[in-house]
Amino acid sequence: AMHRPLRQLVLSGLAALAACGGASGPIDGSRAMAHVEKFVGFGPRPFGSEALAKQADYICAELQKLGLSPKRHEVLEEKEKKTIRNLYVQIDGDDPENGPILMFGAHYDTKLADGHQDAAHNFRFVGAIDGGGAPAVLLELARELKNRPQKPKVNVWFYFIDAEESLDWQWNDARALLGSRAFCRFLSKEKILPRVKAFVLLDLIGSKNWKIDRDGNSHQELQNVFGKAAKTMGEERRVYAYPTEQELAYYRSKNVPWGTTDDHQVFRDFGVPSVLLIDFHLRQPEGQKHDDYERWWHTPDDDLPAMDPRALAFAGNLVLAALPDLQDFVLARAAKK
């Protein structure tokens, strides 16, 4: 690369500028980053906090600015004595009332890093990547779909998930994923759930040197859709390189589950084909080290300087590249009924 002629270098620089956000597609990474800055400006935003309520208001106001009508699903979590605030909005497809639904979700609460017995777990945690990046991408996806002259073939929902994080520092199933469980119960009661034909969850989005990991708890056909979308973008090296084939062989030989526990499993358990888009592998401070990947997960380092707006653009544009196949998947599922 050292000896490329200068003219070529100048041209490739211009091409990079033209590819708004660094990944081919219309999603603007700097615009998504501005949302994350707003979120982080509210401070730590654990489930039940005043700061999270402000973030919920901000998300709803941004959706209203687009001419959309966000709705709130609010319910008191009996055991925790805190109000779950799930937010959702529909971009109408061909049959807004009864047609099938393709749902995108992202949690917007941050890890509780306060009041734990172990002092090492008490620090200012603003969750720029973990609780900030993915919902910011959903806002920009909503903008893009709302502004398209052609509406989607199916109803597209954007769902902002509360109470995803485990309230205990170590993961505790009984005190985590509370928001999506309450939401799935609500969708079931309202007879909406059978119309939800696919759920796509975005989490831990926005890191430098971004990637998307394979997940053992995701629907294989939906994972394949995103693998194909990455190829069409010329970005396959960033998608599903981890866990490596070697690691997968090891997990399988030991019969170790290698999927990520997250909100998509709640939907899966409610019968909805679900897929997770996450950049988690090699991000934990403990465990394997890799020079190319910063390890900010659940540390004070998960703040704005750890982020790259191009990572936000990449995630949004990957979703858009997958959208035609996702809609076809939803329509095919709906036709089976």
C-alpha angles and dihedrals in degrees: 000000000000093000101048111131113260095242091059090052092052092049094048088050090054091047090054090052092049091053091078108221094008098274121085112260143066100279110114111220094196091054091051089047090055088059091051090051089053092049093048089047088066088062126224109358110194121166111290096017128134089233091057090051088055091050090051089053091049093050092049092047091051091051091048089052087060090056093254128132110230118197131206126222103198123177135160113248099224099207096043095037090222132120117249110217111199114178126200140170135186129221101202121243127189093299110029095178103045108004126115120279131226107197130201118192140186131171116236102187120098131226114275103245098171137081096022120143093234107071090210087070094055114086140113104287117182099171099217092168098021103058098358113057101052098048088047089056090050090055091054092045088053089052092050096048093043092052096047113108090225119060119224119269090237133035109272118207126194110203122193107202126215127199099022097136122085108252089211111070093237111058111273115182091206092059101037139070087027095142098053092045091054090046094051090050089051093048089049093050091048090050090239097113097078088059093056101095099171136016122200116192123198118197138161093016124163108048126142112262089021127204140165118233130217113249128207093206095057130099106264097219091052091048088053090053090059092044089055092046090054089053093052088053091049088240102111092126089067096051126072098349087126136095086037121231087252092055092046091052089052094049091048094047090052091041089236117159108238103184125113120249106231144128093288088071091059090056091044090053088052089055101261118132102241139185133191125218105195140152099209109120112103091005097102116097090227122057130031119013123214123179093219097057127064115221106220101140112138092346132111086257090077091096137112097285089061090062138088118199088214089065090058091048090048093054092048094046091047088057091049091049088052095044099093091052092043090054091048090050090052093046092048090051091047091051091057092068 
